[in-house]
Amino acid sequence: MKDQQSRANDTYGKLALQQADSTVISGRPLSTKGCEPLILKDIFSKLEIKKESKILDIGCGCGELTHLLINQSHELDHNLTLIDIPQVIEKLKKEINQDLLVNLNFIEGNFPDDLKQSVDKDYDKILIYSVLHYVNNPEDFIYKATSCLKPGGSLLVADIPNINRKGRFLSSHHGRSFEANYRGTSINEIPSFKNQFDYISKVENTNKMLTDDLIINIFKKLRSKNFEVYILPQQEDLPFSQTREDLLIKKNFE
Ligand SMILES: C[S@@+](CC[C@H](N)C(=O)[O-])C[C@H]1O[C@@H](n2cnc3c(N)ncnc32)[C@H](O)[C@@H]1O
């Protein structure tokens, strides 16, 4: 059976070639269309992005959010590097207006170990949005991303589908009725769970690697080194704010 990363490469490679809708192509359901400006606002606020910064987006995708980021970065004179698989990068290059290519760099492949070129180690800001659940080794992925930050730089690992958080939500009456509404069905159609652990033991076809324990482990390891780490909620108006959360990691000055 294929590993998680290979399955993700197949899925996003195919979506890029199929000319899918600009929200769906980034893995978001069509019903969330229009959410991208809100997501970008949340990213800029959490990362405190200013003019003339050197920015890296790992797992950038080629959808609406990426195009908004590229436009905004151009206006703010950023040096922006985008990493993703070849099909996604090819699609982006074809679609981007030539004027926007100044100060844009592309790296093809899978971060961290299967890239066509090396990644600089002096980024002011790094973004990893809605990517962590596709990688084979999330801890290693985050540690290697932190090694690309310059002192004083920040990394936002956002939209993490922590299965404990989802279990806490879906084992509540509030969560079940929210889910019923989202799926357009009655609450009786939504399975009921005793608690988060019951949910985790019964749910299938989902990534069970991203847990409270994993997040706390990353938190402790990075804080034992030269980093500040914060677990942040998502604004309520973001598509998966009830079940996902963000990690903000700041590299301290030496
Ligand atoms: C759900 S999409 C998110 C795209 C974009 N960040 C957004 O939020 O609109 C996940 C993207 O991450 C990319 N990806 C997954 N694993 C990756 C890895 N190890 N290195 C680089 N890109 C990766 C996929 O190819 C896909 O384009």
The ligand as a MOL file (V3000), in Angstrom:
LIG
                    3D

  0  0  0     0  0            999 V3000
M  V30 BEGIN CTAB
M  V30 COUNTS 27 29 0 0 0
M  V30 BEGIN ATOM
M  V30 1 C -4.5120 20.9320 1.0930 0
M  V30 2 S -3.3600 21.5410 -0.0720 0 CHG=1
M  V30 3 C -3.0470 23.1530 0.6430 0
M  V30 4 C -2.4920 24.1550 -0.3540 0
M  V30 5 C -2.2920 25.5620 0.2110 0
M  V30 6 N -1.3390 25.5680 1.2900 0
M  V30 7 C -3.6130 26.1280 0.6640 0
M  V30 8 O -3.9180 26.0630 1.8640 0
M  V30 9 O -4.3530 26.6210 -0.2000 0 CHG=-1
M  V30 10 C -1.8710 20.6650 0.3530 0
M  V30 11 C -0.6990 20.9650 -0.5760 0
M  V30 12 O 0.4980 20.5230 0.0580 0
M  V30 13 C 1.3140 19.8960 -0.9020 0
M  V30 14 N 2.2450 19.0010 -0.1900 0
M  V30 15 C 1.9380 17.8880 0.5390 0
M  V30 16 N 3.0440 17.3700 1.0830 0
M  V30 17 C 4.0810 18.1640 0.7010 0
M  V30 18 C 5.4850 18.1250 0.9490 0
M  V30 19 N 6.0550 17.1740 1.7090 0
M  V30 20 N 6.2580 19.1010 0.3860 0
M  V30 21 C 5.7050 20.0600 -0.4000 0
M  V30 22 N 4.3860 20.1360 -0.6600 0
M  V30 23 C 3.5710 19.2070 -0.1180 0
M  V30 24 C 0.3270 19.2010 -1.8240 0
M  V30 25 O 0.8980 18.8650 -3.0830 0
M  V30 26 C -0.7830 20.2380 -1.9250 0
M  V30 27 O -0.5560 21.1380 -2.9770 0
M  V30 END ATOM
M  V30 BEGIN BOND
M  V30 1 1 1 2
M  V30 2 1 2 3
M  V30 3 1 2 10
M  V30 4 1 3 4
M  V30 5 1 4 5
M  V30 6 1 5 6
M  V30 7 1 5 7
M  V30 8 2 7 8
M  V30 9 1 7 9
M  V30 10 1 10 11
M  V30 11 1 11 12
M  V30 12 1 11 26
M  V30 13 1 12 13
M  V30 14 1 13 14
M  V30 15 1 13 24
M  V30 16 1 14 15
M  V30 17 1 14 23
M  V30 18 2 15 16
M  V30 19 1 16 17
M  V30 20 1 17 18
M  V30 21 2 17 23
M  V30 22 1 18 19
M  V30 23 2 18 20
M  V30 24 1 20 21
M  V30 25 2 21 22
M  V30 26 1 22 23
M  V30 27 1 24 25
M  V30 28 1 24 26
M  V30 29 1 26 27
M  V30 END BOND
M  V30 END CTAB
M  END
